[in-house]
Amino acid sequence: MTVSRCIQEGLVGGESFVVDASLIKADADRQRGVPGAEGLPPDIINHAVREYLEVLDKAASRAALPVTPKYLSPADPAARSTGAHGGQAFFAYSTNYLIDLTNAVIVDVEASTAIRQAEVTAQRTMIDRTQKRFGIWPQRLAADTGYGDAANLAWLVHKRGIEPHISVFDHVGRSPDSFQRTVSAMTTRTISMPVSAASISSSTGGTMPTHGPARAKKVEMLFAHLKRILKLDRLRVRGQNGVKDDFHLAATTQNLRKLATLIPIQSAIPPA
């Protein structure tokens, strides 16, 4: 595995991680979408639909059916309609990266639906999987505001012992689990949380330094390379399993490129 090789070569520090997601357009036409409340047409049976229905069956058996999407694609119903880019809505998946900040090595990747809660769940999956596979447990995790809800911050601190470096919205007074942000310096965020995550600020010393520009640049470069160089700005496969394979292959390619860039090529010719 490329991650194991990167670890062997000393390219992974294992202390500071960053998580982020990027939307990848699905191989599905938005104009052919159907209202989610109506469900899929009964005569539509294809590989992507079968995978989607299997996931629904598993969710139903756990009594945890997903929220009904506004629109469904008969071609790939696991994709989700989004207008996140500000233009016309399109069907998409999210590729989620967990990145070691030392050399921007991708330590894990997860495919998810293009909704924020699924991306937060993917973050937890990747953190746990990285610990189990490689025995790496980061001390710090940086992320954008989408990961800054009280439940996720509490999970990071209390369940996994990870210090979150996450900017948060000021939602004071809107809900009992809300939290407050005050800017104490250009590079710090002081956070107090009145309910379930009340002790996070004390657990992390009261401040959470951010490394916004440097962190964002590393993540953005990886996603830009993914879309512009590897041409994975739009999927050519349908169904969750195919999408997962595509995202893993792309991340593997990016890590191989990192290895080739940072590790000198050893001569295959033995010395005389």
N, C-alpha and C positions, 0 to 999 in steps of 0.2 A: 504494500500500500504506500502511496506517496506520502501520506501524513507520517507514517512510521519512519520513512526514510528522512523526511525533514527533521523529525525529532532526533534521529541518530546523528544527523549532520549539525545539530545544535542550532537549527533555524527557528525552533519553537521555544519561547521563553517559559510559557505555561503560567504566567502570573497575571497578565492583563489581556482580556479578550474584548472584542467588540462584536455585537450582533446587529444585523440589518437585513432587510429584504428588498427585493426589486421585482417589479411586475414584468412578466413576460407574456406577450400576447398569445392566446390560444389559437389553435387551428379551427376556429369556429366563427361563423358570420353573425355579427350582432343583429343584422336585419332579419335573420331567420330564427331569432330567439322567440320563445313562447313564455307567457306569464307563468311564473313559478307556482302560483296557487292552483293553476289548472293541471300541473303535472305534465309528464311527457306523453306524447301521442302513443296509444297502445300498439301501433304498428311499427314503431321505431325500435328495432333491436340491432345493436351493433356491439362491438367489443367494449367501447367506452361506456355505453349504457349499462352493459352487464356489470362492469367494474363498479359503476356508480351505485347500482341497485344492491350489490353485495355490501357496500359500505353502509347503506341505509339499513339493511337487514341487521348488521352488526350493532349499529347505533340503537336500533329498536330493541334488540335483545338486552341492551344495557339501560333501557328506558331513558335514553339521552338523544332523542332525535335532533338533528341540526335545524337551525332556523330556516324556514322556507325562503329561498332566494327570490328576488323580484322577477328575474328572468332566468330561464333555463335554455341551454343550447342542446337541441336534439343530437347534434354531432358530437358534443363532448359536455355532458351535463355537470361534470365535476368542476368545470371552469366557472368563474364568477364574473358577472358583468360589473364593470367599474368605470367611473368617470374621473379617476384620480389625477389624470394628466391635464384635466381642465378642458379637454375637447370632447369630441364625440365618444360616447361610452363604447367599451369593447370588452370581450370576454378574455380573461387572463388567469394565470396562475402566479404564485409568488415563489421565487427561489430565495431561500433563507440561508445566509452564511454566518457561521461562527468563525471568527478570525482572530488569530493570535497577533497582537500588535507589534511584536518584536520585528518580524519581517513580512507581515501581512500574509502569512500562510493560512489557508482555509483548513481549519481542523475538522469541520463538519458542515454538511449541507443537507437541507430538508426541503422537500416540495410541499407546498400548502395551497389551500384556496386563497384567493386574493381578498381576504378580509383581515383586519388587524388582530382580532382575537386568535385566529388561526396562526398568525405569525408569532404571537406571544407564546402560544402552546408549542410551536416549533422551537422557539428559543429554549424552553425547558427540556424538550426532548433532546436537543443537541448537547446541552450542558451535561445532562445525565449520561448520554451515550459516550461522550468524550471521556468522562471519568471512568466508565466501565471498560472502554476499549484501551485507553492509553494511561490510565491512572493519573490523569491531569485534572486538577481542581483549581480553577483560577481564583485569585484573590480579589480581582476587580473585574467588573463588566461594564463597558460603556455602551450606550444606546441612545436613540433619539426619544422624543417625548411620547411616542406611541407605546413605549414599553414602561412608561412611568406611572401606571396606576398603582394604587395602594396594595392591591392583592399581589401583584407581581413583585413589587419591591419587598413586601413581607416575605414572599417565597424565597427570594434571593438571599435575604439577610438571615432569616430565622430557620429556613429549611436547608439552605446550602452553604451558609456562612460566607457569602460573596458580597463584597462591598459594591453597591451600584453607583455608577457614575452616569446618572440619567437626569437630564433636565425635565422638569415637570410643570404642568399647567397650574395656574392659580385657580383652584375650584373651591375656595373657602366659602362655606355657608351653603353649598349646593347639595351636599349629602353628608351623612355621618362618617363616611370613610374618606372624606376629602382631605386634601393636604395643601399646605401653603408654601409658596416659594418667595424667598427674599434674596436679592442679589447683594452679597456682602463684599464682593470683589469681582474683578473681571473674570477670574478663573474659578470662582467657587459658587456653590449653591447651598444654602442653609435650608434644611427641610424639617418641618415638624409635622407629625401625623397624629391626630387626636384619638384614633380608635385602634384598629387591629395592628397597624404598623407604628404604634406610638413610640416604640423604643428604637426605631431605625436610626434616628439622628444621634442618639447616645451610643448606639452600637458602632457607628462609623465616625465618632468623634464630633458630630454636629455639622460637619461640612463634607461636601462631596466635590472634590476638584474635577473639573471637566477639561478635556483636551480636544475641544470641538474641531478646530481647523485641521489639525494633524490627523485626527481619527477619521474625520469625514473624507479627507483626501485619499487615504488608503482604501477606504470602502468604495468610494466613487470610482477610483481607478480600476478596481476589480470588476465592477459592474459595467463600466465603460468598455473595458477589454472584452468582457463577455458578449456584449451586444455588437460592438463595432468590428472587432477583430475575429472573434469566433462566430459572429453572425447569429447569435442566439437571441435576437430581438423578437422573434416570432417562432413558435413551436411548429414542428412538422410532424408531430405525433399526437395521438389523442389518447385520453385515459390516464388515470393517476399513475399506473405503473410505468408506462412509457415516458411520461413527464419526469418521474423520479429518476429513471435511468439517464435521460438527457441531462438533467441538472448535475447528476453525479459525474458523468463523463466530462462535462464542461469544467467542473471544479477540479477534477483530476488533471485535466490538461493545464489548467492555470497553475497548479502546484508543480507540475513537471517543468513548466516554463520557469517558475521561481527557482527550482533546483538547478536548472541549466544556467541561470543567470548568476546565482550566488555561489555555486560550488565549481571550482576550476575543473576543467576536463582533464582527467589523468590519461597520460599516454598509454595506449594498449601495447606498445612495443617495449619489451623488457630491456633494461640497460645491458650494455655489452659486458 
